[in-house]
Amino acid sequence: MHRNFIAAMFFVILGTVHAVAIEFQAMVTGLKEPWGVAILPNDTFLVTERGGRLLLVRGGRKSIVAGVPEIYFSGQGGLLDVTLARDFAKTREIFLTYSKPQTSGGAGTALAVGRLNEDGIRLENLRDIFESLPGATGGRHFGSRVVEAEDGTLFVTNGDRADRPSAQDRSSHNGSIIRINRDGSVPDDNPFVDQAGVLPEIWSFGHRNPQGLGLDLAGELWTSEHGARGGDEVNHIRKGANFGWPVISYGRHYSGLPIGDGTEKPGMEQPKFYWDPSMAPSGLMVYSGKLWPEWRGDIFVGSLKFNYISRLSGTPLREVEQIKTQQTRRVRDVLEAPDGSIWFISVAKGAVYRMTP
C-alpha cells in the first residue's frame, strides 16, 4: 500500500470509538495556509493559499497560476475560496473570493471570475463581479465561500467584519449572504430588490462569520458559522430570513458576558444545530451517498479548533460522528469529488487529503 494511505480510521460515535476501514491519500503537501480547493478534470485540482497564491496541482506537483487579484493579507483576510463554474468544461471559468484592499485603507469581501487557460497556468479576463460595501479596517470576519446554484446564480457569504450591529443593517453587506447572477447583476427575485435603503444583493442577514456553504440534494442552501464563545451554528438558509446575530445567540462574548437578548426572538431563525463549546466550523458539504450510501444527505463540517470532521444527520439535526485522525488537524475545507470521494484541507498539515472506502 502506498505510504500516503492509511487503511483504518477511527470514528468517535456518540462517545464510543469504532474502527472503520477507510483510506486516506495525501493529494498534495507543503502548502502554506491553504483555504479552498476545487477539483478539475483529468486528475488535477486548484488550491488557494491565504497569502495570495493559486496553485494548480497535477500528480502531487504544484504550479503557480498567474493572474490572481491583489489581496488584503491581514488577520483572516487573503485569497479565500475557489469554485468551478458548473459549465467549466465549456467556459473554463472559475470563481475566487478574496479580501480586496480599498483606497480608504480597509478591505471588503470580493468575488471575482476569470478563465483558466488551457494549460492551467494563468487566469484570463479576471474581473470582480461583487464587492461588499462598506469596507472596514481590521482583519476579521470576511466569510467567505461561494457556490453556484442550479439556476446559475451565485451565493457568497460575508462576515460581519467584527462590527456586530452591521449584521442587522441591510444597508450594509456585512453579516449577510448575497445572491447575484453570473454577470454580477441582481436577480429580479431577490427578497429585498424593491425595498428602499436595502442592498438588493442580500439574500439573508444576521450572520456572524459563515465560513462553510453548500447545497443539499434538493438544491437548498446550508451554512456553518462561527459563533463567539460557544454558539457555532449550522443554518438552513431561507430567502429573506434574519438569522439573529447579534440579537440572539447560543454563545457568549469572549469576556463571558451574555450576547443580545438571549437565544430566541420572534422573526429570527433558529440554527438547525449548534456547538457549545465552539469547535470553529469551516467548510461544509452535503454528501450524495455515492461511495457511502448510508451517508446520503448527511452534512459534513470541518473543525479548526478540535481537529475533526463532524458528520451531522437526522431530524432534528444532530452530530452523529466525529472523524478524527492525524490527518484532520485544523480542517479548513470539505468537499465531495465527482467520484464520491471526500476531500478536505488540513491547515496544520499543509495538505489536501482524499478519503475513500
C-alpha positions in Angstrom: 0.0 0.0 0.0 1.2 3.5 -0.9 2.7 5.3 2.1 0.2 8.1 1.7 -2.7 5.7 2.5 -3.9 4.6 5.9 -6.2 1.6 5.9 -8.2 2.4 9.0 -9.6 5.4 10.7 -11.4 6.0 13.9 -14.8 7.5 14.3 -16.0 8.8 17.6 -19.7 7.8 17.6 -21.7 9.0 20.5 -18.7 8.8 22.8 -17.6 5.3 21.6 -14.6 4.8 19.4 -15.2 2.5 16.3 -12.6 1.3 13.8 -13.8 1.8 10.2 -12.0 0.6 7.0 -11.3 3.9 5.3 -8.3 5.1 3.3 -6.6 8.5 3.2 -4.5 9.7 0.4 -2.4 12.9 0.6 -3.1 14.6 -2.7 -0.6 17.4 -2.1 1.6 18.5 0.8 3.8 21.5 1.5 1.0 24.1 1.4 1.1 27.3 3.4 -2.3 28.3 4.9 -4.4 26.5 2.3 -8.0 27.8 2.3 -10.1 26.4 -0.7 -9.9 23.6 -3.1 -11.7 22.9 -6.4 -11.4 19.6 -8.4 -10.7 19.9 -12.1 -11.0 17.2 -14.8 -8.0 14.9 -15.6 -6.8 14.3 -12.0 -5.9 18.0 -11.4 -7.2 20.5 -8.9 -6.8 24.0 -7.7 -5.9 25.2 -4.2 -5.8 28.7 -2.7 -3.3 29.8 -0.1 -4.5 32.7 2.0 -1.2 34.5 1.4 -2.3 35.0 -2.3 -1.2 32.0 -4.3 -3.5 30.0 -6.5 -1.9 26.6 -7.2 -2.6 24.0 -9.9 -1.8 20.5 -8.7 -1.2 17.6 -11.0 0.2 14.3 -9.7 1.2 16.0 -6.4 3.3 18.7 -8.2 2.3 22.3 -7.7 2.4 25.1 -10.3 1.6 28.7 -9.6 -1.4 30.1 -11.5 -0.7 33.7 -12.7 -3.2 36.5 -12.9 -4.8 36.4 -9.4 -6.1 39.6 -7.9 -4.3 41.8 -5.4 -5.4 40.9 -1.9 -5.6 42.4 1.5 -3.5 39.9 3.6 -4.1 40.6 7.2 -5.7 38.7 10.1 -8.3 36.4 8.5 -8.1 38.1 5.1 -6.4 37.0 2.0 -7.1 34.7 -1.0 -10.0 32.6 0.2 -12.4 30.3 -1.8 -12.2 28.8 -5.2 -15.1 27.2 -7.1 -15.5 25.9 -10.6 -18.4 27.2 -12.7 -21.0 24.5 -13.5 -20.2 24.9 -17.2 -16.4 24.8 -16.6 -15.9 22.2 -19.3 -17.2 24.8 -21.8 -16.2 28.2 -20.3 -13.2 27.2 -18.1 -14.4 29.9 -15.7 -13.6 29.8 -12.0 -14.8 31.9 -9.1 -12.5 33.3 -6.4 -13.4 35.1 -3.2 -10.8 37.3 -1.5 -10.4 40.3 0.8 -9.9 43.3 -1.5 -7.9 46.3 -0.4 -9.7 49.6 -0.7 -8.4 53.1 -1.1 -9.7 54.1 2.3 -7.2 51.7 3.8 -9.7 49.0 4.7 -10.9 46.0 2.8 -14.1 44.1 1.9 -15.0 40.7 0.6 -15.0 40.5 -3.2 -16.0 37.8 -5.7 -14.0 37.6 -9.0 -14.5 35.4 -12.1 -11.8 34.5 -14.6 -11.0 31.9 -17.3 -8.3 29.4 -16.5 -6.3 29.0 -19.7 -5.9 25.6 -21.4 -2.5 25.0 -19.7 -4.0 25.8 -16.3 -1.2 28.3 -15.5 -3.0 31.7 -16.0 -6.3 33.4 -15.3 -7.5 35.4 -18.2 -10.1 38.2 -18.2 -10.3 38.3 -14.4 -12.9 40.7 -13.2 -14.7 41.5 -10.0 -18.5 40.8 -10.1 -19.2 41.7 -6.5 -17.6 43.7 -3.7 -19.1 44.1 -0.2 -20.0 47.6 1.0 -18.9 49.3 3.1 -15.4 48.2 3.6 -13.8 48.1 7.1 -10.4 48.2 8.7 -9.1 45.2 10.6 -8.6 41.7 9.5 -11.6 39.8 11.0 -14.7 38.0 9.7 -14.6 38.2 5.9 -16.5 34.9 5.4 -16.1 33.7 2.6 -17.4 30.9 0.4 -19.1 30.9 -3.0 -21.3 28.3 -4.6 -23.2 28.3 -7.8 -26.9 27.2 -7.5 -28.6 25.0 -10.0 -30.2 28.1 -11.7 -26.8 29.6 -12.3 -27.0 32.3 -9.6 -24.1 32.7 -7.1 -24.3 32.7 -3.4 -21.4 34.4 -1.4 -21.0 34.5 2.4 -19.9 37.7 4.1 -18.8 38.1 7.8 -19.8 41.0 10.0 -16.2 42.3 9.8 -16.3 42.3 13.7 -18.9 45.1 13.6 -21.7 43.3 15.3 -24.6 45.7 14.7 -23.9 45.8 11.0 -25.2 42.3 10.6 -28.7 43.7 11.2 -28.2 46.7 9.0 -29.4 45.9 5.4 -27.8 49.0 4.0 -24.5 47.1 4.6 -23.4 43.7 3.1 -21.7 42.8 6.4 -23.1 39.7 8.0 -25.1 38.6 5.0 -25.3 36.0 2.3 -25.6 37.7 -1.1 -27.0 36.3 -4.3 -26.1 37.6 -7.8 -26.2 36.5 -11.4 -23.1 35.3 -13.1 -22.5 38.7 -14.6 -22.8 40.4 -11.2 -26.3 41.8 -11.8 -29.0 41.4 -9.2 -31.7 38.6 -9.8 -35.2 40.0 -10.1 -36.5 37.6 -7.4 -34.1 38.5 -4.6 -36.1 39.3 -1.5 -35.2 42.9 -1.0 -34.8 44.1 -4.6 -37.5 46.7 -4.3 -37.0 47.9 -0.8 -35.6 51.4 -0.3 -32.5 51.6 1.8 -31.7 47.8 1.5 -28.9 46.5 -0.7 -30.6 44.3 -3.3 -27.9 41.6 -3.4 -28.8 40.5 0.2 -30.4 37.0 0.3 -30.3 36.6 4.1 -28.8 38.5 7.0 -27.9 38.4 10.7 -24.9 36.2 10.2 -21.6 36.5 12.2 -18.9 34.8 10.1 -20.1 32.0 7.8 -17.1 30.1 6.5 -19.0 27.0 5.3 -21.5 26.9 2.5 -23.1 24.1 0.5 -26.2 22.9 -1.4 -28.1 19.9 -0.2 -29.5 17.2 -2.5 -32.6 19.3 -3.1 -30.5 22.3 -4.1 -31.2 24.2 -0.9 -28.5 26.3 0.9 -26.8 25.5 4.2 -24.1 27.3 6.1 -21.7 26.6 9.0 -21.0 29.8 11.0 -18.6 30.8 13.7 -20.2 31.9 17.0 -18.3 33.8 19.6 -17.6 31.8 22.8 -20.0 28.9 22.1 -22.8 29.1 19.6 -21.2 27.9 16.4 -24.1 27.1 14.1 -25.3 25.1 11.2 -28.1 27.0 9.4 -30.6 26.1 6.7 -30.8 29.3 4.7 -34.1 30.7 3.6 -34.8 33.6 1.3 -35.1 36.9 3.2 -34.5 35.4 6.6 -32.9 37.0 9.6 -30.5 34.7 11.4 -30.4 36.8 14.5 -26.8 37.9 15.1 -26.0 39.8 17.4 -29.5 40.0 18.8 -29.8 36.3 19.6 -27.1 33.6 20.0 -26.3 30.4 21.9 -22.9 31.7 22.7 -21.4 34.4 24.9 -18.9 37.2 24.4 -15.3 36.2 24.9 -15.5 38.2 28.1 -18.2 35.8 29.4 -20.9 38.4 29.2 -24.2 37.5 27.5 -24.9 38.4 23.9 -28.0 40.3 22.9 -31.5 39.3 24.1 -30.9 35.6 24.7 -31.4 32.6 22.4 -34.6 33.3 20.5 -36.8 36.1 19.4 -39.8 36.4 17.1 -38.9 36.9 13.4 -35.4 35.4 13.9 -34.3 32.0 12.7 -33.1 29.2 14.9 -30.0 27.2 14.0 -30.6 23.6 12.9 -27.7 22.6 15.1 -25.2 24.5 17.3 -22.0 23.6 19.2 -21.1 24.6 22.7 -18.2 24.8 23.3 -17.2 26.2 19.9 -15.4 23.9 17.5 -14.6 26.6 15.0 -16.5 25.3 11.9 -15.1 25.7 8.4 -16.1 24.1 5.1 -19.5 22.4 4.8 -20.6 19.7 2.3 -23.8 17.7 1.9 -23.0 14.2 0.8 -24.6 12.4 -2.2 -24.1 8.9 -0.9 -22.2 7.7 -4.0 -19.5 5.8 -2.1 -21.1 5.6 1.3 -24.8 5.1 0.7 -25.6 5.2 4.4 -24.3 8.8 4.5 -26.6 10.1 1.8 -27.9 13.6 2.7 -25.6 13.9 5.7 -23.8 17.2 6.4 -20.0 17.3 6.9 -18.3 20.2 8.6 -14.6 20.7 9.4 -13.4 21.8 12.8 -10.5 24.1 13.0 -10.3 24.0 16.8 -10.8 20.4 17.7 -9.3 18.8 14.6 -12.1 16.6 13.3 -14.7 16.4 10.6 -18.2 16.4 12.0 -21.0 14.3 10.4 -24.5 15.5 11.1 -27.7 13.7 10.3 -31.3 13.2 11.2 -34.3 15.4 12.1 -33.7 17.2 14.3 -30.1 17.5 13.1 -27.5 16.2 15.4 -23.8 15.4 15.4 -23.6 11.6 15.0 -19.9 11.1 14.3 -16.5 12.8 14.6 -14.0 11.7 12.0 -10.7 12.4 13.9 -7.3 11.2 12.8 -3.8 12.6 12.4 -4.9 14.0 9.0 -7.8 16.0 10.3 -5.8 18.7 12.0 -7.4 22.2 11.6 -9.8 21.2 8.8 -10.5 24.2 6.6 -12.5 22.9 3.6 -14.5 19.8 2.9 -16.0 18.8 -0.5 -17.2 15.8 -2.5 -15.4 14.9 -5.7 -17.3 13.8 -8.8 -16.4 10.1 -8.0 -17.9 10.4 -4.5 -14.7 10.6 -2.5 -14.4 13.2 0.2 -11.6 15.7 0.0 -10.5 18.1 2.8 -7.8 20.6 3.6 -5.7 20.3 6.8 -4.2 23.7 7.5 -1.9 22.2 10.2 -0.6 19.6 7.9 -0.4 22.0 4.9 -2.1 19.3 2.8 -5.1 18.2 0.8 -6.4 14.7 1.6 -8.8 12.3 -0.2 -10.9 9.9 1.7 -12.3 6.7 0.2 -13.7 3.4 1.5 
